[in-house]
Amino acid sequence: MSMSDEIGGRVRQMRQKAEELKQAAERVNDPEESKRLKEKARRLQEQSEQESAMGSGDIFPME
């Protein structure tokens, strides 16, 4: 498995988990829990976008 395949798989998993968290946030009755889940999903989505961009060579991580 190449490095780009590995990154692509990880990115897909992260996006899937973010979507699951968004759906869970919609189902929960507690507004605070819903907010927490939505924020976690947003951070995961952002992280997946960063990894995707780094994997494609668009950006480099800051040092």
Secondary structure by P-SEA (a helix, b strand, c coil): ccaaaaaaaaaaaaaaaaaaaaaaaaacccaaaaaaaaaaaaaaaaaaaaaaaaaaccccccc
